[in-house]
Amino acid sequence: MQQIFRLLLENKSQEEIARELHISTRSVARYYKRIENRYGEMQRQKTNNTLFLECNLLKNRLLTLYKALETQVVSDKTSGTEKAKCAEVAANIAIDILKMESEGIKVVKELVAKNVQGKNILENLRNQSKNDEYSKEEYNPNRKF
């Protein structure tokens, strides 16, 4: 199986592998299916984890930008027009973050319902929420801009 895996990595066709190893193409196909079952799921999970990480990085960057805009709006040195523009951009960022959170929750619910790596994803979310820059203590919906 290791030889077949190595030859597949070299982009050889199943027929070429069968000729080289002196086995039938049907045997190569069975080994290929076993390799795909074993390593395909691991690769898909890596891809899902990468997407999850990238989404969280984007969310954190948006939150950092939001915080910088909030600082500009509260500053006495910023003119009224600039404050209005910053507040508008900050509001759009907040809406985008809420949409990302909503989509993330929806996906997690679907995965948990299917029980596909649900426990790992929930654990990742718990760890992420512990590490978020914006904790519940910092959030104040009544703050003034």
Phi, psi and omega in degrees: 000324179296320179295319180295318179300315179299317181291325176295322177295335177275010178063034176273146179284166180297325179294318178296319179295316180299316179296316183294322183264359179059047175229170182282157178293333177295320177296318178299319180297320179295316178296320179300315180297319178297317179296316180298317179296320184286312187260340181296316180295321178298319180292319178297319180294321177299319179297315179298318179296321178296315178298318178300314180296315180297321177297318179292323176297316178298316179300316180295322177294319178296321178295323177295316177296319178301315181297320179295319178294321178298319178298319178296321182292323182280338184297143176282341183279348183270137180287165181298319180295316179295322178299318181296317179296315179297318180296322179294314179296318179298320178296318178296321177296316180299319178296316179298320179295317178297322177297317179298316180298316181298314178297319179297318179296319180298316180295317180298318179299317179296317180293320179294321178298322178278348182059038178261100179056026184299319182295319179295319182293317178298321178295319177299319180294320178298316179296320180296317182294331176291329185265355182301142178294321181267100176272169181296332180293326184280335186285126178225104183292345182263008182294152182264142176265000000 
